[in-house]
Amino acid sequence: MKFNCVIDTNIIISALLKNDSNPGKIIKFVKDLVIIPYYNANILEEYQKVLNYEKFFFDKNTSLYALALFIKKGFTQNHFLHSTFEFNDEYDQILYETYLSLSSEKENCYLITGNKSIFLMKQI
């Protein structure tokens, strides 16, 4: 079974910081095409911005590899369904609306994030 997913930046960062973590397993599933990542220009821009934060000490090759993996294994989701929920963070809004759009078109769709407090509240 394949899973169509919108993946939050914090999952990628966590995976790169600790390869043998649960986020690391998610990245392995992307490599193995078990998880199919969906993104749009805003999400890719956020990935690139955060991967280049100096505090993470990722070299350029690591950042480029992570971006290339998602572009190569994933698909663009440019259609948006607007949510009635309002998020404090614009990026969280983009993630959620990308997920809503994807789940309206495909089965087995998930939003993968480490940001539990926001997204669990929004599901109630």
C-alpha angles and dihedrals in degrees: 000000000000125000124213108215144177105211124206120228092243090066092056093047092048091049092052092047093049115018096188094055128103090263087052088056090052091055089049089053088052090052090049093047093241088118116042110202121217122198144154134212092277093052093047089049090053091047091052095045095050095041087058096053107126092224091071095053093214113162118232092257092056092051093046092047092053092049093045091050092057094044093047098044099033143061136234117252106195098159113094131199108200117232125225087217117091119215126202090222118061091210091056088052090052092049093049095046091047088053092048091052093047093048090052090058106034142032127241094035125163141172109223114202141143088216096096100158096063100040098041090053091050093055094060 
